[in-house]
């Protein structure tokens, strides 16, 4: 067999494999889309649009608050939050890692919170987030753990 044809065949095979979209790329896109849709839902104050990205056993761990577990309690907490605040938030992902049926999205956010109850000036915040996703049986990715905190140092007035 002519060696040129063998190398040409190997070269064409490598090009065909490289040009096919990978499963990892498709999953990265799904997680990226979930973050964008979550951001839009928060900015719209839509609990229902956020809820479609929650796993049934979601656990929410926010700053200075108890852990909230389960889709019913997390949905209720978000409903209460949206009743109390208007929010404008922007997420910036810095890293998405996928490992089998689990993935995480790590990044930063900026937000402006305006109280609907107490009034006063809007509050600007900078923070970090880590969202852990799990793959569902239908191939979708749902938030299983949602963690965030402030990037602004806490001022201790007790010292």
C-alpha positions in Angstrom: 0.0 0.0 0.0 1.3 3.4 -0.8 2.4 5.3 2.3 1.1 8.6 0.9 -2.5 7.2 0.9 -2.1 6.0 4.5 -0.9 9.4 5.7 -3.6 11.2 3.7 -6.2 8.9 5.2 -5.0 9.5 8.8 -4.8 13.3 8.1 -8.4 13.4 6.8 -9.6 11.3 9.8 -7.9 13.7 12.3 -9.5 16.7 10.5 -12.9 15.1 10.6 -12.6 14.3 14.3 -11.3 17.8 15.1 -14.1 19.5 13.2 -16.9 17.6 15.0 -18.4 19.5 18.0 -17.4 17.7 21.1 -19.8 16.6 23.9 -17.8 18.7 26.3 -18.3 21.8 24.1 -22.0 21.2 24.0 -22.2 20.8 27.7 -20.2 24.0 28.3 -22.6 25.8 26.1 -25.6 24.4 28.1 -24.1 25.6 31.4 -23.2 29.0 29.9 -26.8 29.4 28.7 -28.1 28.4 32.1 -26.1 31.2 33.7 -27.3 33.7 31.1 -30.9 32.7 31.7 -30.5 32.8 35.5 -29.1 36.3 35.2 -32.0 37.4 33.0 -34.5 35.8 35.4 -33.0 37.6 38.4 -33.0 40.9 36.6 -36.7 40.3 35.7 -37.5 39.2 39.3 -38.9 35.9 37.8 -38.8 33.1 40.3 -40.4 30.7 37.8 -37.6 31.4 35.2 -35.0 30.7 37.8 -36.7 27.6 39.1 -36.4 25.8 35.8 -32.6 25.7 36.5 -32.9 24.3 40.0 -32.4 20.6 40.8 -35.0 19.2 43.2 -32.4 18.8 45.9 -30.8 22.2 45.4 -28.9 23.7 48.4 -28.4 27.5 48.6 -25.6 28.9 50.7 -25.6 32.6 50.8 -23.7 35.0 53.0 -24.9 35.7 56.6 -27.9 33.4 56.2 -28.8 29.8 57.1 -28.5 27.1 54.5 -31.7 26.7 52.4 -32.3 23.2 51.0 -34.8 21.8 48.5 -36.5 23.3 45.5 -39.6 24.4 47.5 -37.7 26.3 50.2 -35.2 27.8 47.7 -38.0 28.9 45.5 -39.8 30.5 48.5 -36.6 32.3 49.6 -36.1 33.7 46.1 -39.8 34.8 46.0 -39.3 36.7 49.2 -36.1 38.2 48.0 -37.8 39.5 44.8 -40.7 40.9 46.9 -38.1 42.9 48.9 -35.7 44.0 46.2 -35.3 45.1 42.7 -32.0 43.6 41.4 -29.7 44.3 38.5 -27.0 41.7 38.3 -24.2 40.7 35.9 -22.4 37.4 36.2 -18.9 36.9 34.7 -17.9 33.3 34.5 -14.2 32.6 35.0 -14.2 28.9 34.9 -16.5 26.0 34.0 -15.3 22.5 34.7 -17.2 19.3 33.8 -16.5 15.9 35.4 -18.9 13.2 34.3 -22.4 14.1 35.6 -21.2 17.0 37.7 -19.9 20.5 36.8 -19.2 23.8 38.3 -19.3 27.4 37.1 -17.1 29.8 39.1 -17.0 33.5 38.6 -17.8 37.0 39.8 -20.8 39.2 39.9 -21.8 42.8 40.2 -25.2 43.8 41.4 -27.3 46.8 42.4 -30.0 46.1 45.0 -32.8 48.6 45.5 -35.1 47.9 48.5 -38.8 47.9 47.7 -39.6 47.9 51.4 -37.2 50.3 53.2 -36.4 52.7 50.4 -33.1 54.4 50.5 -30.3 54.5 47.9 -29.5 51.5 45.8 -26.7 49.3 47.2 -23.8 48.3 44.9 -22.2 44.9 45.5 -19.3 42.9 44.1 -19.0 39.2 44.8 -18.0 35.7 43.9 -20.1 32.7 43.1 -19.7 28.9 42.7 -22.6 27.0 41.2 -22.4 23.2 41.2 -24.5 21.6 38.5 -25.6 18.0 38.0 -26.6 16.4 34.8 -30.2 15.2 34.7 -31.4 12.0 32.9 -32.6 14.1 30.0 -29.1 15.6 29.5 -29.9 19.0 30.9 -27.9 20.6 33.7 -29.5 21.8 36.9 -28.1 23.8 39.8 -27.5 21.5 42.7 -25.5 23.8 45.0 -25.5 27.6 44.8 -22.9 29.5 46.8 -22.0 33.2 46.7 -20.4 35.8 48.9 -19.2 39.4 48.9 -15.8 40.5 47.6 -15.9 43.5 49.9 -14.2 42.9 53.3 -16.7 42.8 56.2 -16.1 45.7 58.6 -16.0 44.4 62.2 -17.3 47.1 64.5 -16.8 44.9 67.6 -13.0 45.3 67.5 
